Amino acid sequence: MPTKHSLNNSTLTLTMMHILNIFTNKKSRHYVIQKRSNISLSKLKKYIKENWGSPFIITFIILLMNVATLLTVGSLAIANTVATYAFYTLICGVVLQFISFSKSKKPLKSRLLNESN
């Protein structure tokens, strides 16, 4: 007989598999990027190439939303573990973002002006 804790683990696993499926399935990725926003894939690839930490920061946000969901369901132990992983991804993202900004050949002022347009 499955316990409440094992059901929450399977729910978390299914949620994470669904998120990974969106990002790995070409048809879903095309739909998510093209239908919900006006960002082309080439612009997205260029953005990620210039901002190394952005995938980690996006992953942090997704994990944090999962933590909120897990807390509403009532599984505190799993939520704490996922929150810890989310914090680690945020640290990696901030460090990589700082490195990419410091290695950038463009001055910060021109980068900010280009991103606002």
N, C-alpha and C positions, 0 to 999 in steps of 0.2 A: 504494500500500500504506500503510495507516494506521500511524503510529508509536505507540509506547507513550504518549507525551505527549498525542497527540490523542485516544486512547481514554480517558484519564483526564479530559480536558476534557469529553468527551461524557458520561462517567459523572457528573461534577459537575453538568453542565447538566441531566441527567435527574433527579438528586436534588433540585436546586433547583426544577425544574418540578413535581415531585411535592409538595414542601412548599408551594409557592405554590398548587397545585391544591387542597390540603386547606383552605387558608384562604380561597380564592375561590369554591370550589364550595359552593353553599348546602346541598346534600344531605350532603356530607362534613362541612362545618362543623357542621351540626346534629347529625350522628352523633358527631363528636368531642366536642362540648360537652355534649350531652345524655346520651349513653350512658356515657361514661367518667367523668363527674363529675356532681355535683348542682348545678352552676352554671347558672342560667338566663341567657338572652341579655340580658335587661334588667339583671341584676346585673353581667354582664361589661361591657356598654356603660357603665354607671355607674362601674365601677372604672377603665376606661380613660379616661373623661372626668375623673376625679379624679386619676389617676396617669398623666401624659402620657408618662413614660419607659418604662412597662411594655412596650409593643410592641417598642421597641428592645432592651430587656433580654432579652425572650423571643427576639428574632431573634439576639441575641448568643449565647444558649445553643444555639440550633439550629445556628448557624454553627460554634460550637466543637465540637459533636458531629460535624459534617461534617469538621472539621480532624482530629479523632481518627481518623475513618474513612479519610481520605486518607493519613494517616501510616501506618496499618496496611497500606494497599495499596502504599505506597512512593512516592507522588508528592509529594516534598518541596517542589518549587517551587510547585505549586498550593496545597498546604496552607499555605505561608507567605503567599501572596496572600490566601487566604480568612481566615487568622488576622488579617491586617492590617485587612481589612474588618470583621471581628468586633470588633476593638478600637475602630474608629471608631464602630460602632453602640453599643458599651458607653459610650463617652464621650458620645455624643448622649443616650443613655438616662439617664445619671446627671445630666447638666446639666438635661434636661427634668424629671426627677424632683425635683431641687432647686428648680427654678422652681415646679413645681406645689405642693410643700410650702410654699414661701415665700408663694405667693399664696392658699393655703388660708385660709378664714375660721375654720375650726375650730382650736382649740389642738391641738398635737401629742399631748398626753396623752389627749384625748378621741378622737382619730383612732386611736391605738393600742389603746385599750380597745374601740372599735367593731369594729376589724378582728379582734381576738382572739375575739369572740363569734360 
